[in-house]
Amino acid sequence: MPPATPSFRSVLWVDDNPSNNTIAADYLAAIQTSVTKVHSTRQALAQLRVRSFDAIISDMGRWEGQYEGYVLLDEVRRQGMQTPFFIFAAGGGEPQHRKQAHERGANGSTNSMEELLDMVQRVFFS
């Protein structure tokens, strides 16, 4: 068996309940993508200070606040980072949420794991 190919893409996934994303994280690992999981905006910003990622996925509401996904997105964009950013949340597929996420600089917003993975793959393979 040949040695495993090293990961060449990386995702920062911000969710206070990461067990909800196990299937998607496993899928990303299968397509040679490392997933760094953090639970808060503070932890995400700390990670972004020390390394870069190929994409960021964030839920919306966390213990920090109901719209914490937007707080993180706004700060990432304020700092000039153009890292593809995706909102993955229960209401993320609703038209008003998609519109607001886009206006704030997100690359996508959805509540569908399949759609999320499709959006991330388009960024990686385009």
C-alpha positions in Angstrom: 0.0 0.0 0.0 1.5 3.4 -0.9 2.0 6.0 1.8 -1.0 8.3 2.4 -1.0 11.6 0.5 -0.5 14.5 2.9 -3.4 16.9 3.3 -3.0 19.9 1.0 -6.2 21.8 2.0 -7.3 23.0 5.4 -10.6 24.1 6.8 -11.3 25.9 10.1 -14.7 24.8 11.4 -16.2 26.9 14.1 -19.1 25.3 16.0 -19.9 25.0 19.7 -21.4 21.5 18.9 -18.8 19.9 16.6 -20.3 16.4 16.9 -23.1 17.6 14.6 -20.5 17.9 11.8 -18.8 14.5 12.1 -20.0 13.2 8.7 -19.0 16.3 6.8 -15.6 16.5 8.6 -15.0 12.8 7.7 -15.9 13.5 4.1 -13.5 16.4 4.0 -10.7 14.2 5.4 -11.4 11.7 2.7 -10.7 14.4 0.0 -7.4 15.3 1.6 -8.6 18.1 3.7 -7.5 18.7 7.3 -10.2 20.1 9.6 -9.4 22.2 12.6 -12.4 22.4 14.9 -12.9 25.2 17.4 -15.8 26.1 19.6 -15.8 29.9 19.6 -15.1 33.1 17.8 -12.2 33.8 20.1 -10.6 30.4 19.4 -11.1 30.9 15.7 -9.4 34.3 15.7 -6.5 32.8 17.7 -6.1 30.1 15.0 -6.2 32.6 12.2 -3.5 34.6 13.9 -1.0 31.7 13.6 -1.9 30.0 10.4 -4.0 30.3 7.2 -6.8 28.1 6.1 -8.3 27.4 2.6 -11.8 27.8 3.9 -13.8 28.7 7.1 -17.1 27.1 8.0 -19.1 28.6 10.9 -22.4 28.0 12.5 -24.4 31.0 13.4 -25.6 30.9 17.0 -23.2 29.9 19.7 -23.1 30.4 23.5 -21.3 33.7 22.6 -24.4 35.1 20.8 -27.2 34.4 18.4 -25.4 35.9 15.4 -21.9 34.9 16.3 -21.2 33.5 12.8 -21.6 37.1 11.5 -19.4 38.4 14.2 -16.6 36.1 13.1 -17.3 36.8 9.4 -17.2 40.6 10.0 -14.0 40.4 11.9 -12.3 38.1 9.3 -13.3 40.6 6.5 -12.3 43.6 8.6 -8.8 42.1 9.0 -8.6 41.9 5.2 -8.7 38.1 5.0 -10.4 36.9 1.8 -10.5 33.2 3.0 -13.7 31.6 1.6 -16.3 31.7 4.4 -19.4 29.6 4.6 -22.2 29.7 7.1 -23.7 26.3 8.0 -26.7 26.8 10.3 -30.3 25.7 10.7 -31.6 28.9 9.1 -28.7 29.2 6.7 -30.7 28.1 3.6 -33.4 30.7 4.0 -33.3 33.5 1.3 -32.9 36.3 3.8 -30.0 34.6 5.5 -28.3 33.8 2.2 -28.7 37.4 1.1 -27.4 38.8 4.4 -24.4 36.4 4.5 -23.5 37.4 0.9 -23.8 41.1 1.7 -21.4 40.6 4.6 -18.9 38.8 2.5 -19.7 35.1 2.9 -19.2 32.8 0.0 -22.3 30.9 0.9 -24.9 30.1 3.5 -26.9 26.9 3.8 -28.5 24.4 6.2 -27.8 21.5 3.9 -24.6 19.4 4.5 -24.7 18.3 0.9 -24.8 21.9 -0.4 -22.1 22.9 2.1 -19.7 20.2 0.9 -20.5 21.1 -2.8 -19.7 24.8 -2.1 -16.5 24.0 -0.4 -15.4 21.6 -3.1 -16.1 24.2 -5.8 -13.7 26.6 -4.0 -11.1 23.8 -3.7 -11.4 22.5 -7.3 -12.1 25.6 -9.4 
